């Protein structure tokens, strides 16, 4: 039983860690006024009929803080890449010169900053909900184990450890959200 308990705790920790990683990925996609190659993560390009990540058909770099340059490896891919960026609605209109695609990042307005801050807080809240769901599932499993013969004091100890894990991960979520908010609000 104790082995099952430690396995449950490690699985719960892994689940919470996955929620945190997902939050980091989502926050990287939110632009904070500076050019960031991660903003194009998840955009799929039609590469000869196969949906392919944009970074597998082009070189993406940032020549300066306000510009992203996408250089396709094949010239005929420039139009599909441009269409994929437009379709992804990243908030920036691509400029195509026939060789490369430029994405100019305009300075953020106060209104846009406020909207991005709301989006960041929403992503943080979703991560917290996912972490709390992990806690709930783990606590239910502990209660089943107690019902099936696990000592009650071990069950209580496990629930305390699960709560400590939850608190630790929620604190990390708050730190990530605060850091991203600061990044957005910095002019």
C-alpha positions as CSV (number, residue, x, y, z in Angstrom):
1,X,0.0,0.0,0.0
2,X,2.8,2.4,0.9
3,X,4.4,1.8,-2.5
4,X,1.1,2.6,-4.2
5,X,1.0,5.8,-2.2
6,X,4.4,6.9,-3.2
7,X,3.6,6.1,-6.8
8,X,0.4,8.2,-6.5
9,X,2.4,11.1,-5.1
10,X,5.0,11.0,-7.9
11,X,2.3,10.7,-10.6
12,X,0.4,13.7,-9.0
13,X,3.7,15.7,-9.0
14,X,4.3,14.8,-12.7
15,X,0.8,15.8,-13.6
16,X,1.2,19.2,-11.9
17,X,4.6,19.7,-13.6
18,X,2.9,19.0,-16.9
19,X,0.3,21.7,-16.2
20,X,3.1,24.1,-15.4
21,X,5.0,23.2,-18.6
22,X,1.8,23.8,-20.6
23,X,1.4,27.2,-19.0
24,X,5.0,28.1,-19.9
25,X,4.3,27.1,-23.5
26,X,1.1,29.2,-23.7
27,X,2.8,32.2,-22.1
28,X,5.7,32.1,-24.6
29,X,3.1,32.4,-27.4
30,X,1.8,35.7,-26.0
31,X,3.7,38.6,-27.5
32,X,4.9,41.2,-25.1
33,X,6.0,43.9,-27.6
34,X,9.3,42.2,-28.4
35,X,9.9,39.8,-31.3
36,X,9.9,36.2,-30.0
37,X,10.3,33.2,-32.2
38,X,8.0,31.2,-29.9
39,X,5.0,33.2,-31.2
40,X,5.1,31.0,-34.3
41,X,5.2,27.8,-32.4
42,X,2.3,25.6,-33.2
43,X,1.7,27.1,-36.6
44,X,1.3,24.4,-39.3
45,X,2.2,25.0,-42.9
46,X,0.8,22.9,-45.8
47,X,4.1,21.3,-47.0
48,X,3.1,19.3,-50.1
49,X,-0.2,18.3,-48.6
50,X,1.3,17.5,-45.2
51,X,0.7,19.8,-42.2
52,X,4.2,20.6,-41.0
53,X,5.4,23.0,-38.2
54,X,6.7,26.3,-39.6
55,X,10.1,25.8,-38.0
56,X,10.6,22.7,-40.1
57,X,10.2,24.5,-43.4
58,X,11.9,27.8,-42.7
59,X,14.6,29.5,-40.7
60,X,13.1,31.9,-38.1
61,X,15.2,34.6,-36.4
62,X,15.1,38.0,-34.8
63,X,17.4,40.5,-36.5
64,X,16.3,43.2,-34.0
65,X,13.9,43.3,-31.0
66,X,10.9,44.6,-33.1
67,X,11.2,42.2,-36.1
68,X,10.9,38.5,-36.8
69,X,12.3,37.2,-40.1
70,X,11.0,33.9,-41.6
71,X,13.2,32.6,-44.4
72,X,11.8,29.5,-46.2
73,X,14.2,26.8,-47.2
74,X,12.3,26.5,-50.5
75,X,11.2,29.6,-52.4
76,X,7.9,28.1,-53.4
77,X,7.0,27.7,-49.7
78,X,6.8,31.5,-49.1
79,X,3.1,31.8,-50.0
80,X,1.9,28.8,-47.9
81,X,4.0,30.1,-44.9
82,X,2.5,33.6,-45.3
83,X,-1.1,32.1,-45.5
84,X,-0.4,30.0,-42.4
85,X,0.8,33.0,-40.4
86,X,-2.3,35.0,-41.5
87,X,-4.6,32.1,-40.6
88,X,-3.0,31.7,-37.2
89,X,-4.0,35.3,-36.3
90,X,-0.9,36.2,-34.2
91,X,-1.9,39.8,-34.4
92,X,0.8,40.8,-36.9
93,X,0.5,41.1,-40.7
94,X,3.4,39.4,-42.5
95,X,5.3,41.4,-45.2
96,X,6.4,39.2,-48.1
97,X,9.2,40.4,-50.4
98,X,9.4,37.2,-52.5
99,X,12.5,35.9,-50.6
100,X,11.6,36.3,-46.9
101,X,8.7,37.2,-44.7
102,X,9.1,40.0,-42.2
103,X,6.9,40.4,-39.1
104,X,7.2,43.8,-37.6
105,X,6.1,44.1,-34.0
106,X,4.4,47.4,-33.4
107,X,4.7,48.9,-29.9
108,X,1.8,47.8,-27.7
109,X,-0.9,50.2,-26.8
110,X,-2.2,50.5,-23.3
111,X,-5.5,48.8,-24.3
112,X,-3.6,45.9,-25.9
113,X,-1.4,45.6,-22.8
114,X,-4.5,45.4,-20.7
115,X,-6.0,42.7,-22.9
116,X,-2.7,40.7,-22.9
117,X,-2.6,40.9,-19.1
118,X,-6.1,39.5,-18.9
119,X,-5.1,36.7,-21.3
120,X,-2.1,35.9,-19.1
121,X,-4.2,35.8,-16.0
122,X,-6.7,33.5,-17.7
123,X,-3.9,31.1,-18.8
124,X,-2.6,31.2,-15.2
125,X,-6.1,30.4,-13.8
126,X,-6.5,27.5,-16.2
127,X,-3.2,26.1,-15.0
128,X,-4.3,26.4,-11.4
129,X,-7.6,24.6,-12.1
130,X,-5.6,21.8,-13.8
131,X,-3.4,21.6,-10.7
132,X,-6.3,21.6,-8.3
133,X,-7.9,18.8,-10.4
134,X,-4.8,16.7,-10.0
135,X,-5.1,17.3,-6.2
136,X,-8.7,16.3,-6.1
137,X,-8.0,13.1,-8.1
138,X,-5.1,12.2,-5.9
139,X,-7.1,12.8,-2.7
140,X,-9.9,10.7,-4.0
141,X,-7.4,7.9,-4.7
142,X,-6.0,8.2,-1.1
143,X,-9.5,7.9,0.3
144,X,-10.1,4.7,-1.7
145,X,-6.8,3.4,-0.4
146,X,-7.9,4.1,3.2
147,X,-11.2,2.4,2.6
148,X,-9.2,-0.6,1.2
149,X,-7.1,-0.9,4.3
150,X,-4.4,1.8,4.3
151,X,-3.7,3.2,7.8
152,X,-5.7,6.4,8.4
153,X,-2.7,8.3,9.6
154,X,-0.8,7.4,6.4
155,X,-3.8,8.7,4.4
156,X,-3.8,12.0,6.3
157,X,-0.1,12.3,5.8
158,X,-0.5,11.7,2.1
159,X,-3.3,14.3,1.8
160,X,-1.0,16.8,3.6
161,X,1.8,16.1,1.1
162,X,-0.6,16.4,-1.8
163,X,-1.7,19.8,-0.5
164,X,2.0,20.9,-0.1
165,X,2.6,19.9,-3.7
166,X,-0.4,21.8,-4.8
167,X,0.7,24.9,-2.9
168,X,4.2,24.7,-4.4
169,X,2.9,24.5,-8.0
170,X,0.3,27.2,-7.6
171,X,3.1,29.5,-6.2
172,X,5.1,28.7,-9.4
173,X,2.1,29.5,-11.6
174,X,1.7,32.9,-9.8
175,X,5.4,33.6,-10.3
176,X,5.2,32.8,-14.0
177,X,2.1,35.0,-14.4
178,X,3.6,37.9,-12.5
179,X,6.8,37.7,-14.6
180,X,4.8,37.7,-17.9
181,X,2.7,40.6,-16.6
182,X,5.8,42.6,-15.9
183,X,7.2,41.8,-19.3
184,X,4.0,43.0,-21.0
185,X,3.7,46.2,-18.9
186,X,7.4,47.2,-19.5
187,X,7.4,49.8,-22.2
